[in-house]
């Protein structure tokens, strides 16, 4: 609500920081509650329902936010959350009850004391990493003293965090879990999933707004069909998770996502709305297969008193992967656009017959529109320069989608490392 009443950018950023403090733990806690509350044979369906909110929300958000920005005010992108939050608080108070596993975990945590130093190191590492990834391109990476300093702080915090957390009886983050074959592979696949989800959610609207001239509303609508497919596939993935091994579902989902990214490597200026929407719908088919299966596989073999740790690590992987994916895509886009523009400019030779023919045709066009000869020539030069920039941008976006295709394929290969889990059967959480 405070973000909706922000009076300048600085106040908005401050209120967003407060929002992060308040909401950062909601998703891990929610997943831990699901893992404790549902037996193994029902856990996949529970994660599927939960995934509808987690995965579909970033898709619905740009559509609703774009419509509100175009037709009402950007303030309502934040204010609309007020009544939803009040209703959520009421439902939590009425419905949720603490499980025995959660009570036991809290008792053990209180007995060992809170790992303040470990928490500070984790927060410093992740916080510095987020700022470096977010500001690196803007501040010229190693050319910026600020980025170099933060990168050093991030590295030092990481180096200190590992031995500290390994030596604590009640660590803030149990890093041993990431070193295991099952959970470690799920952690890396979730990193890739976060990168794919958030980078495409940001760059597809950016592509259609900058290169196709879409409004914010229509840019959001490009993602909407994919959101509807994702919502439906969540329930399908939930049902399949009790019948098919998670590793095979992850492979299938990652391959489908790779195909959707590969289709987008054919992007060019005359593409219509439905080509882009269909690519997003194909992405929406594969994403739930990966998301639900990762959660099912990651919690397999986790002791009841470790579900909170597992949930926190998996969600940290998703969020950190999203930041890495956005940063990677931004850097590929910026550097490859410069590369392609320099290569294209080499081919625009004023003395060539092709250039002179194009210049004459474009000049004649602007003359026919009523411009003077001198003005028409200036417009023709500007038009040719704009075409070079536009084509360089399209080629750079193609490189971005190739990069995301490789990440999807790597996730599919990594999923093969996962061991088979017990489908259904007795209600056992750990072993």
C-alpha positions, -999 to +999 in steps of 0.1 A: +000+000+000+028+024+008+043+019-026+011+032-041+014+064-021+052+069-029+060+105-037+093+099-055+115+071-068+136+070-036+105+065-014+092+038-038+125+019-035+125+022+003+089+008+005+099-020-019+127-029+004+102-031+033+080-052+011+109-076+005+116-079+042+079-087+049+073-110+019+106-127+014+098-156+037+062-162+026+069-186-002+094-208+016+072-210+047+042-218+025+061-247+008+073-260+041+037-261+053+026-280+023+055-305+027+045-311+063+008-312+058+004-336+028+015-372+025+040-381-002+013-394-027-005-361-025+024-338-023+027-334-061-009-322-064-004-298-035+027-283-051+008-281-084-020-260-068+007-239-050+025-235-083-005-219-100+000-189-078+038-189-079+043-194-116+011-178-130+013-147-109+044-133-128+025-139-160-008-123-149+010-094-132+024-077-164-011-080-181-030-066-152-003-040-144-001-029-180-039-024-182-040-005-149-011+017-160-027+025-194-063+030-182-062+039-145-028+048-128+004+030-119-004+036-082-032+009-085-006-017-094+003-016-057-030-005-041-049-035-056-029-057-032-044-041-001-078-060+000-061-092-012-036-090+017-064-083+043-083-113+030-052-135+031-044-126+067-080-135+077-078-169+060-044-177+075-058-169+110-089-190+105-074-221+087-037-227+094-026-247+123+010-255+132+021-291+124+040-313+148+071-312+126+071-274+127+067-274+165+097-298+168+118-278+144+111-246+164+119-264+196+153-276+183+160-242+168+154-225+202+176-251+219+205-244+196+200-206+194+196-185+163+226-184+139+230-146+138+264-147+121+253-172+095+222-152+087+242-120+083+267-138+060+239-153+039+221-119+037+253-101+028+262-127+001+227-127-015+222-090-011+255-080-027+250-106-055+216-091-063+229-056-065+259-066-086+237-085-111+211-056-112+236-027-115+265-044-133+255-036-169+244-001-160+277+007-142+300-010-167+309-040-144+346-041-136+349-005-148+329+006-117+346+008-083+311+003-067+305-029-085+340-042-079+337-034-042+303-052-039+316-082-058+345-084-034+320-082-004+299-109-021+329-132-026+342-127+010+308-134+025+304-166+004+339-178+014+332-172+051+296-185+049+305-221+038+328-231+067+307-212+093+275-229+083+291-263+080+304-260+116+271-249+132+248-274+149+218-252+139+229-233+108+208-206+092+212-224+059+221-261+058+246-260+029+252-298+032+218-303+015+231-286-017+260-310-018+238-340-020+231-356-054+193-353-053+188-319-037+218-303-053+206-313-088+171-299-080+188-267-067+206-262-100+176-270-121+155-245-101+182-219-107+178-225-145+140-225-141+140-191-123+163-177-150+140-189-178+108-178-162+118-143-151+140-134-181+113-143-206+087-126-185+108-094-187+122-095-222+092-107-242+071-076-232+102-054-238+107-070-272+071-063-284+070-028-269+103-016-284+104-034-317+067-040-325+052-009-309+028-027-286+013-008-256+018-020-221-016-037-221-009-056-254+026-065-242+010-081-211-016-098-233+012-116-252+019-135-220-017-141-210-024-172-232+007-188-218-005-180-183-038-198-190-019-228-204+004-229-174-025-228-150-042-258-167-009-277-170-003-273-133-031-297-126-019-321-152+016-320-138+002-326-103-016-357-115+014-370-135+037-365-105+021-394-087+025-417-117+057-407-136+092-402-121+100-365-116+133-368-135+114-377-167+089-350-162+116-324-157+134-336-189+102-335-209+093-300-196+129-286-201+129-300-237+095-283-244+108-250-230+139-254-251+117-258-282+097-226-273+129-207-269+142-221-302+111-210-320+117-175-308+151-175-325+131-169-357+119-135-345+117-107-371+097-075-377+067-089-395+057-115-369+021-113-356+007-114-321-002-151-322+032-163-331+046-148-300+016-159-279+019-195-293+056-196-283+046-185-248+019-211-247+044-238-256+066-224-227+035-227-205+032-264-213+068-272-202+071-250-172+047-268-149+063-302-157+096-288-144+083-267-115+061-293-098+085-321-104+115-302-089+095-296-057+085-333-056+120-345-062+137-320-039+116-329-008+122-366-014+143-379+015+142-347+035+136-352+072+105-334+086+126-310+106+145-300+075+116-291+052+119-254+062+155-254+052+148-272+019+120-248+010+142-218+018+170-231-004+147-240-033+131-206-033+165-189-030+175-208-061+144-196-080+149-160-070+186-159-075+183-178-108+158-151-119+183-124-111+211-142-129+188-149-159+178-113-162+213-100-159+226-126-184+199-118-209+205-080-205+242-084-211+238-106-241+213-082-255+234-051-250+268-065-262+254-085-291+234-055-303+266-035-304+283-064-322+256-068-348+253-031-354+290-028-361+289-057-385+259-043-403+274-009-406+303-024-424+279-036-451+263-001-455+287+013-480+275+047-494+294+041-527+277+007-533+249+004-559+225-013-534+229+016-509+224+043-536+194+025-550+178+022-515+186+058-507+170+070-540+138+049-534+134+061-498+141+097-508+114+094-535+090+081-509+095+111-486+093+135-516+059+119-524+049+127-488+055+164-494+090+169-480+115+191-498+145+174-515+170+183-487+146+172-460+137+140-479+174+131-481+178+137-444+148+115-437+162+088-459+195+088-441+177+086-408+155+058-421+185+037-432+202+042-398+170+032-380+168+000-401+203-009-392+195-004-354+163-023-357+179-053-374+208-053-349+182-054-321+164-083-336+196-102-341+206-095-305+172-108-292+178-139-313+211-144-295+193-140-261+168-167-271+196-190-282+212-185-248+180-194-231+176-225-253+211-237-242+201-232-205+169-252-211+189-280-227+214-280-199+186-283-173+172-313-192+206-330-191+211-322-154+177-337-145+190-371-156+213-371-126+183-373-102+175-407-087+141-423-089+117-415-061+090-436-045+057-427-061+027-429-037+030-456-011+034-450+026+035-416+042+072-412+047+090-378+046+126-387+053+149-417+055 
